[in-house]
Every structure is written in C-alpha cells, then in structure tokens.
Amino acid sequence: MSPLYFIDFQKCVWRTAFAIAIFCPILCVPSVILAQEVAPAQTQQKELIEKLAKAISNTKWTGSFTVTGDEANPKTESYEIKDAQYQGDDKWLLTARIAYGDRDVTVPIPLEIKWAGRTPVITVDNLTIPPLGTFDARVLMRRGSYAGTWAHGKKGGHLFGKYEKFERSDPSVKDKPSP
C-alpha cells in the first residue's frame, strides 16, 4: 500500500466525519423538536375539548336568524344544549332542545365540531333531525356568542346570538329525548 493511498483515505475519513458533524444536527434536530411539540399540541387540544364540553353543556342559545332574500326581517330563535359529549375525531353528540314554530323537541344530535385554531365551529352536513328535517350549517362560537350560516332544503340564511349557562332545577332529573 502506498503512503499516498493512506493520505487520500485519511482525507476521505475526515471529510466524511466533518460532513456528518455538520449535517446530522441539521437533519436530526427538527425531527426531535417536532416530536417534543406533538405532546403539548395534543394536551392543548384535549384541554380545548374539555373546556368546550363544559362551556356549552347546560346552555341556552338565544338570537336571530335571517332568510336569504328577506334579511331585513330577522326572526328570533332559541335552543338549549343540555349536554355535549365528545365522541372522538371531531365528532360530538349534543342533546338539544329545539323550539321553533309549533315544534318543541329534545333530540340527540350527532355532529362535528371542527377547530379554526382555538375557535370551535359546529359543522353540520346534510343532517336529518327527525321530525325537524334536513339541515346544513356552519356556526362559529366565541366568548359566549355564535354566528354562522344555515340551510334547510332550498332555504338558508344567517344566524347569530348569545349562549349562556342555565341552572337545572333538579340536577338528578335527566331530560329524555322526545319520541
């Protein structure tokens, strides 16, 4: 073996070691940082979900809605969310009392609540609620207020208002869904 080969080999080893020393932190550190950030993000999401379930259970929602083409005459609306249960994967089950027109029913409503950052958005896609009909809606909630859009068949419009906690007269009595 010639001494020249040994020097070339030694330069190659040093270059490789140098390249590893420079590029390994560049390639590895971001994945380590991302792995460390996943746990806090999951914890924050869990806290948001728990906070939302408490914030909207036992609430009365009062406000107005408009019908597209007749926005100048908003109509009043009132709902009660008696219970909000997180089911996983953005899916929730709300037990709600819905009263409008000559109808007043308490029904379980399976729906999605998506997140726009830290802001919850009720997401209803073509959901049939017997005996009320089929609905589509996006309703944003923020600091005790709500606003969004709705559709029921060929009609639709905007809705907005406030939601507040109400106290049950007897917490041991659970409301049963309407037949």
C-alpha positions in Angstrom: 0.0 0.0 0.0 1.4 3.3 -0.9 1.6 6.2 1.6 -0.3 8.3 -0.9 -3.3 6.0 -0.7 -3.3 6.3 3.1 -3.3 10.1 3.0 -6.2 10.1 0.5 -8.1 7.6 2.7 -7.4 9.8 5.8 -8.7 12.9 4.0 -11.9 11.0 2.9 -12.5 9.9 6.5 -12.0 13.5 7.8 -14.3 14.9 5.1 -17.0 12.3 5.9 -16.7 13.0 9.7 -16.9 16.7 9.0 -20.0 16.2 6.8 -21.7 14.1 9.4 -20.9 16.6 12.2 -22.4 19.5 10.1 -25.4 17.8 8.5 -26.5 15.4 11.3 -27.8 18.3 13.6 -29.5 19.9 10.6 -31.3 16.7 9.7 -32.0 15.3 13.2 -32.8 18.3 15.3 -36.0 19.4 13.6 -37.5 15.9 14.0 -36.6 15.9 17.7 -38.1 19.3 18.1 -41.3 18.3 16.3 -41.6 15.1 18.4 -41.4 17.3 21.5 -44.1 19.7 20.2 -46.6 16.9 19.4 -47.3 16.1 23.1 -48.1 19.7 24.1 -50.3 20.1 21.0 -52.3 17.0 21.9 -52.5 18.2 25.5 -53.8 21.6 24.4 -56.4 20.0 22.1 -57.6 17.8 24.9 -57.9 20.9 27.2 -59.8 22.7 24.5 -62.2 19.8 24.1 -62.8 19.5 27.8 -63.3 23.3 28.1 -65.8 23.3 25.2 -67.8 20.4 26.6 -68.2 22.3 29.9 -68.8 25.7 28.2 -71.7 24.5 26.0 -73.4 21.9 28.3 -76.5 23.4 30.0 -76.6 26.5 27.9 -79.5 28.5 26.3 -78.8 29.9 22.9 -80.9 32.9 22.0 -80.6 35.0 18.9 -81.9 35.7 15.5 -81.8 34.2 12.0 -82.4 35.6 8.6 -83.7 34.0 5.4 -81.8 34.8 2.3 -83.8 37.4 0.3 -85.5 38.6 3.5 -82.6 39.7 5.6 -84.4 42.9 6.8 -86.7 40.8 8.9 -84.7 38.6 11.2 -86.7 36.1 13.3 -85.9 35.1 16.9 -84.6 31.6 17.7 -83.9 29.8 21.0 -82.2 26.5 21.6 -80.9 24.7 24.7 -77.9 22.4 24.7 -78.5 20.1 27.7 -75.4 18.0 27.2 -72.3 18.0 25.0 -70.3 14.7 24.8 -67.1 14.4 22.8 -67.0 11.1 20.8 -63.6 11.4 19.2 -62.3 12.6 15.8 -64.2 15.9 15.9 -67.5 14.0 16.4 -69.8 15.2 19.2 -73.2 14.2 20.5 -75.3 17.1 21.6 -78.6 16.6 23.4 -80.6 19.7 22.4 -84.0 21.2 22.9 -85.1 22.9 19.7 -88.2 25.0 19.6 -89.4 26.9 16.5 -92.8 27.3 15.0 -95.2 24.8 16.5 -92.4 22.3 17.3 -90.6 21.8 20.6 -88.4 18.7 20.8 -85.4 17.4 22.7 -83.2 15.3 20.4 -79.7 13.8 20.3 -77.8 15.5 17.5 -74.6 13.8 16.2 -72.4 16.4 14.5 -68.8 17.5 14.1 -67.1 20.4 15.8 -64.1 21.5 13.9 -61.4 23.9 15.1 -60.2 27.1 13.4 -57.2 27.5 15.6 -58.7 27.7 19.2 -62.2 28.6 17.9 -64.8 25.8 17.7 -67.1 25.6 14.6 -70.2 23.5 14.6 -70.2 21.7 11.3 -73.5 20.1 10.1 -73.5 18.5 6.6 -76.9 17.3 5.3 -78.0 16.1 8.7 -81.6 14.8 9.2 -83.1 15.5 12.6 -86.4 13.8 12.9 -89.1 15.3 13.0 -87.5 18.6 12.0 -85.9 17.9 8.6 -82.5 18.0 7.0 -80.0 20.8 7.8 -76.6 22.1 6.8 -74.8 24.7 8.9 -71.5 26.3 10.0 -71.7 28.0 13.3 -68.7 29.7 14.9 -68.6 30.1 18.7 -66.6 32.8 20.5 -66.8 34.2 24.0 -70.5 33.5 24.6 -71.6 34.5 21.1 -72.3 32.5 18.0 -72.7 33.3 14.3 -72.9 31.4 11.1 -74.9 30.2 8.1 -77.7 27.6 7.8 -79.7 25.8 5.2 -82.9 23.8 5.4 -83.9 22.4 2.0 -83.8 25.2 -0.5 -83.9 27.9 2.2 -81.0 29.3 4.1 -79.5 32.3 5.7 -77.5 33.6 8.6 -77.8 33.1 12.4 -76.3 34.9 15.3 -76.8 35.4 19.0 -75.5 34.6 22.5 -75.3 31.5 24.7 -75.4 31.4 28.4 -75.4 28.8 31.2 -78.6 27.9 32.8 -79.1 26.0 36.1 -81.2 22.9 36.2 -83.9 23.0 38.8 -83.1 19.4 39.8 -79.8 18.1 38.6 -80.8 14.5 39.3 -83.6 14.6 36.7 -82.3 13.9 33.2 -84.3 15.1 30.2 -85.3 12.3 27.9 -85.2 12.8 24.1 -88.6 13.4 22.5 -90.1 10.4 20.7 
